[in-house]
Structures are given as C-alpha cells and as structure tokens.
Amino acid sequence: MDLFEKCRGFYSSPEIAQKYGYPTNPMTAIQMGIYPYFIPIEHAEGTEIFVDGKRFLMIGSNNYLGLTNHPHVKEASIKAIEKYGTSCTGSRFLNGTLQMHIELEARLAKLIGQEAAIVFSTGYQTNLGTISAIMDHNDIIIADKEVHASIVDGIRMSKALKKTHLRLFKHCDTNDLEAILKACPDDVGRLVIVDGVFSMGGDIAPLDRIAPLCKKYGARLMVDDAHALGVLGGGRGTAHHFGHPEWPDLVMGTFSKSFASLGGVIAGPKEAIHWIQHFARPFMFSASLPPGNVAAVLACLDVMEKEPERVTRVNQIGDRVRKELKGMGYDIGPSQTPIIPIVLGDEMKAIMAWKTFFEAGIYTNVALPPSVPPGYSLLRTSYMASHTDEQIDRILETFKQVKSLI
C-alpha cells in the first residue's frame, strides 16, 4: 500500500474525509464555495479585516483586549527588532536567552501569582513540554475530557501514558473527578489538568470545587489559562477570578490571545519551573521566542496595567452578546466569557451557517469534529475590548436577520 494513498483519498473522496472527521472532502467544499478554512486575509485593523477587497467585522479572533494594533505594542516590537534583529537563532540553553526573556518571566510570574515562570516559543509547546517533563512512569494524569489538544498531545508524550496512567473525568463534573481521585493510590504522583476557560464552549472550570478536591486527595493542579489571562480575574487568570491565586500548582498561558504576540508561559513553584527548564524537550530543543514577540508581550502588560478598563470592557461585551443571543433563541452552550459558541450540531448546517454570516460581512469560525465532539458542530464567536457599540449593534442585528436561515 502506498503511504500517500490516504492523502489522495482525503483530497478527493468524501468517504475518506468523513473517516477523518470532515463532512465532505476539501476539494468538493472548495468547489462549492463553502470551505471555511485557510482564507487569506489581505489587511487587518483589529475589529475589521479585508478579504478579496471586502470589509468584514471580525468575531473570530482571540485578540480579546484588542492590542494587536495598539501603538505602544507595535512600537515596542519594532524597537526590539531594530536593537536585537529578528531572531535569537538559538535555544534558551545556548545563545537564545536575552535579558528581555528574564524580565518577561519575572513579570508574568508576578501577574499570575506564582514564584517563577519560563517562556516557551509557542503555547502548544508549553503544554507539550510541561506535561511530558513533570510526569514520570508511575504518575497518574487526571484530565477534563474537553481539555485543549495541546494537553492531549502533552499527555501522549509523557512517560505516564506508557503505563496507561491516564484518567479522564466528565466535563467539569467534580463528582466524577472525586470518584477518580478516591480510586487513585496514594503512593504515586497525581496531576489534575483543566482549562481555566474552555476554548470552544467558553465556560469556566469550577476551580472552587476542583482545587479543594485536589488538596483533599493530595493531587497537584495544573490550569491552562490560555483564554483566561487578560480576560478573567482582572486579567490575571481563572484562580484570581475565584479570589484564590494560590489554588493552582502550575498555570499555563499563551501570548497569541490577549497578549498580541506568539509564545507561551508556565508558572509555578521555583523548583518545579527549574525542573521543567531542564527536562522539557520542546523548550530545550527549540529556538527561543524572538525579541519582537517578547517586546510585544511586555508592552501588552504595560497596557493592561495602565488601561484596566479593557478587561472590564471585553467582559461587558460578552455579557451583552450572550444575553441578546439567548433572547433570539440561539443555543450558546455553557458560555460564561467573551467566547460564545453558536451550537448547531450538524456539520453541514454549521458550514452553511458560517457561509451565511460570511456573505453578510461577518467573519467567524466554524468548529467541526474532531475539534468538538460528534454532533456538536458550532460557530465559535469571540469578542474584543476594541469592538465599538455600533459594531456590536451591527453584529447582533445580523444575528437577528439570519436566525431563520440557519
């Protein structure tokens, strides 16, 4: 059998495409004009983008604080490139550590409320590196069933998985979590992993119930705050949202959302961070975060401190949109944040709904299995602090107009 046979089939055969979780094969979808991925954006102005010369309102970005076009952020990135060049051309172990990296790590640890932090080149690598470094052969991983794909892959890389020491608990179900914790032996390490804000549903992990269970049964708690930093707890994350920054043992974050850049961070006790620094292969064997990206994150932290109203604003917009969409009869799932799904269930229905909004000048995202569970296809909408009231009015009016069509 030719290794590439499945590739040709995926490109041309509906049956092969469906086998891998797509409702139709890409070429058919492209020919029908309903392929919702890899659309080239010609120009972006934060809340608005241009595709084929047409202006769209963006409600599909993770730019929660609207900082990708902030003058201070752009200026800081440009100055860093002028000073250091475009790349460090080496890993952090060798020639890739700048004083800027050390400063950023200290500021992020303080923001999150942990002793120490290290910065990875991407958020995906942060979860891969942290989980695979910290977990050993006999340790047990206990994760929410809806954690991000990078956590799933980090678990796959870890030594713990080699003895199938993995337990998944029902989404945000603390009774199920407790049953699993209760059944775990006491003489092995245990790590509970959750997203602080779940990236598709927009719901918040119930840390007020999860953290006490971890303490009761002697398990460590890791929270992926990729979609919570800059949004919850005054921008400091999920634990701060609950008023208990000390609850998580490890907090992960990314820079490609609220921090208008690229990269990731893991924060925790200094000994654990020191360990990860020396055993996380994705950290050890990747070039370090480029200076322009580091400077952008530092500048975003400046703006967050000087303009805390941005965090308030994005949550106010989320509250308004959730309330009005519910009133229109949309199924918005369990959303509690500026991530607001439009749950449609059927894959083709979701694609056609995406197309309807696209034709109406609204750019959003469609999520199909395997990124969501089967039968739970949705439009993933998300909002920015920089959206104006007039833009939100237009977005909601469009939702009203297309309700009967989807």
N, C-alpha and C positions, 0 to 999 in steps of 0.2 A: 504493500500500500504506500502511495506517495504521501509524504508528510504534509504536503500543502493541499491535499485533496479537500480537507475540511475548510480551508481558506477560500478555495474556489467555490465550494458549496455555499458558504456563508454569504458570499458576494452575489450569488445568483439563485439560490434555492430557498424558497420560503420554509421548507421543512427543516433545513439545517439552521436557518436563522431562528426559528422557533425553539429548536433544541437548545440554543444558547441564550434564550430569554428575550428575543426580539419578535414582535408581532408580524413583521414582514422583513424581507431581506433589504439591505440598504439600497441597492440599485433600483428596486421597484419603488421604494419610498422616494428616492431622488427623482425618478421619472414622473411620479405622481405629484411632485412638489410638496410633499408632506414630511420630508426628512428634517427633523428638528435639531440636528447636531452639527457642529463644526461650521457654523455660519460666520463668515469673515466680517468683522466689524471694521469699518473704514476709519471711524473717528469716534471718540468718546468724550463726553463732557459731564461725567458723573451720572446725573439722573437721566441724561439723554444720550443716545448713540445714533450712529448713521450706518445703515446697511443699504447698499446699492443706491446711494444718494437720498434715501428716505429716512426721515427722522422718526425715532421710536422713543417712547418712555420706557425706561429700564426698571423692571420689577423682578429681575432675576439675578441681581448682584449680591455678593456678600460684603459689599462696601458699606457696612452698617453705619459708620459715623460720617460717611461722605468725604473721606480725607484723601482720596487718590489724586484730587486736583487742588488740594489746599496749597496756597503759595508757600507757606513755611516748609511743608513736607517736600515739595518739588525742589525748592531752593537748597534744602539740606542735602538731598540726594545728589544734585548737580555738583555742589561744592565738594562732597566726598569723592566723587568720581574725578574731579579736577585735581584733588590732592593725592589720592591713592591709585587712580586708574580704575578700570572696570572690573577687575578680578583680583583675588588674592593668590590664585594659581597654585594652591596647595591646601592640605588638610590642616586642621587646627593643631595637630600634633607637631607639624613641621613649620612651614613658613606662613601658615594661614591665620594666625591669631594677631589681630590688631587691638590696640588699646580700646577702640570703639566696641569690640566684642565684649570685653571685660566690663565696660561701662554699661552696656545694654543688659548684660546678665545681672548685674547688681540692681539696676533699676527695675527689671522685671521681677526679681525675687522680692523686692520691697513692695511692688504693686500687688503681687499675688498674696504676699504674706507668708513667704517661706524663707528658710535660711539661705538657700543657694539656688542657682539656676545655670543651665547651659543651653546654648543656642545651636540648633541644627539648621541645615541648609534648606530643608523643607519640613512642613508639618507632618507629611506622610512618614518621612524618615524618623521623626521624633518618636512616633508610636512604635515603629519597627524596632528602632534601636533601644528604647527604654524597656519594652516588654521582653525582648529577647535577651537583654543584658541582665535584667534583675531576676528572671525566673530560672530556677535550676531543675534538675531531672525529677526530683520528688515533690516539687512545689505544685500547688493547685491554683489554677486560674478560674475565677467565677465572674462571668461577664453577662451583662444585659444582652438579650437576644438581638437588640437593634443597634448595637454599637457600630461605629464607623468602620468601613472596610480596612482602613489602615490598622485598626486594633485587631481585626480578624487576622490580617496578614502578620502582624507582630506576634500574635499567639501561635500562628503556624510556624514562625521562625524559632520560637522559644524551645528550649530543652524540655520544658514541662509537657509540651504536647506529645513528645515521643513516647510517654507512658500514658497517653490519653488522659492526663490530669487536667481536664477541662470540663467545667460545668457551666451551662447557660441557664439563666433564670428568665422567666416570663417578663416581658417588657414592663419595667417599673413596678413589678409585683414583689413587694417586700416579704409577703408570706412565703412565696416560693424561694426567695433569697434566703430567708431564715431556715427553711427546711434543708436547703443545700448546705448552709454553714454548719448546721447542727450535725449533719451526717459526715462532715469532714473530720479526719483525725487531727488531734492537737499537736502531733509531733512533726508537722510539715508546715512550710511557709504557705500562706494563702493570700492571694491578691484579688480584691473585688474591683472590677473595672466598669465604669459607666461614662456615658457622655453627660456633660453638665446640661447642655441644650442639645437635643437630638436634631440632626441636620435636616431631616425630611419632615418630621412631624411638628417641629418647633416647640415641643414640650420640654419641661424642666425635670431633671431627675430628682426624686424626692429625697434629697440628702438628709433632711430632718429625720427620716426613718431609716435610711441606709447606713449613715455614719454610726448611730448607736448600736446597730446590729454588728457592724464590723468590730467595734470596741468590745462588745459583749463576747464575741467568739474569737477574738484575737487575730482578726484579719486586717491586712493593710488595705487602704482605699486609694485608687487612682481615678482622677476625674479628668476627662478630656474636655477642656474648656475652649475648644477652637471657636465655637459660635457663642460663647458666653463672655469672653474678655471683650471689653468695650460696650457690652450690652447689659449685663446683669451686675448687681451689686455696685452701682456707681461706676461700672466699667471694670471692676476688679475680679469679677467672676461669680460662679454659682455659689461657692461657700460664703462669700460676702453677701450675696443675695439673702441667704438664710441667717446672716449675722454671726457666722462661726467659721472664720477663715482657718481655724486650726483643725477642722474636721478631716480634710484630705491629707494623705501622706505624700502623694505626688499629684501635681497639677500640670497638665499639658496645655499648651496654647499654640496658636498659629498666627502668622503675620499677614496672611493673604486675605483676611477678612477686615476687621476693624482697623488694623494697623497698616493697611495700604501698601503692602510690600510682599515679600516672599520669605518663608522660613518658619521655624518652629522653636518652641522652648519647653523644657521640662524643669519644674521647680520642686524642691523638696528639702529634706534634711541634708546637711552638707556631706555627710558620709555616703549617703545613697547617691547623691549627684556625683561625687568623686568616683564612686564605683562605676556608674553609667559612663562617665567620661573615659574610662579606661577599658570598658568591655563592650560598648555599643558599636558594633561594626559599621552600621550606616553613618555614624558620627566619625569614626576613626578613619574610614577609607573614602570619604567624600571631601571635595574641595569646600572650603568654608564659605559662609554667607558673604557675598560681595559687599564692598563698602557702601555702594549706593543704596543697597537694601537695608543695611544696618542703620545708616543715617536716617532713612525714611521712617523706620520704627521709632528711633529716638525722637524724631520730630513729632510723630504722632503722639507719643507720651507727653511731650510738651503741650500739644494742643488739648489733649484730654484734661490736663491739669488747669489750663487757662480757660477752657471752654467746656465745663462740665455739663452745660445745658444741652450739648449734643447727645449725650447718653439719655437725658430726660426726653429729648425730642423724638428720638427713634422709637422709644417705648410708647410715647403718646400716639405716634402714628400707628404703631402695631395695635394698640388698644382700639383706636378708631376703626381701622380696617377690619379687624376681627369682628367687632360689634356689627358693623354695617353688612359685611358678607353673610354673617349668620342671619341677619334680618332679611336678606334677599333669598334665603333658603339654601345657600351653599354649604356643603359639608367641608368644614375646615379642620377636621380631625381634632387632636388634643392640643392644638397650638396655644402657647402662653407667651409668645415672644414675637418679634418682627418677622420671623419665619412663619408663613401662613400657607399651608398646603390647600389646594382645591382637589379633594379626593373624588375621583371619577370611577375608579375600579377597573373598567375595561381598558386594555392597552390602546386599541384603535380609537376609542372615544377620547382618551387623553390626548392622543396625537392630533385628532381633528379639532379638539378644543384649543390646543396650542396654536394650530393654524388659524383658527378664528380670531384669537387675540392678536396674532402676528399681523394679520391683514387689517386689523383695527389700529395698528400702530403701537401695540403694547408688547414689549419683549419680556417673555417669561421663560421658564424652563419646564420641560416635561420629564418626569421620572418614571421609568418603566422597570419591571423586573429585569435583572436581579438587584437593582439598586433599591427597590422596595419589594415587599412581599408580593407573591402572586395574588392577583385580584385587587391590588391596592394602588394601581397606577394613578398618578396625580400630576397636577401642575404645581411646581414649587415656586411660590412667590415670596419675595423678601424685600424689605423696605429700608430706606436710608434716612438719616437725620437731615440730609440736604434736600429731600423731596419737599416741594412747596405745598401749601394748602391747595393751591389751584391745580397742581399736578395730581394730588390725591383725589380731588374732586373729579378730575377727568378720568382717572383710573376707575373709580367707583362707578361713575356714570357708564363707562364701557362695560363693566361687570353687569350692570342692570340691563344694558341693551342686548348682551349676548346670552343672558341666562336661558332664554327659551331655545337657543341654538345648540346648547351643549347639555 
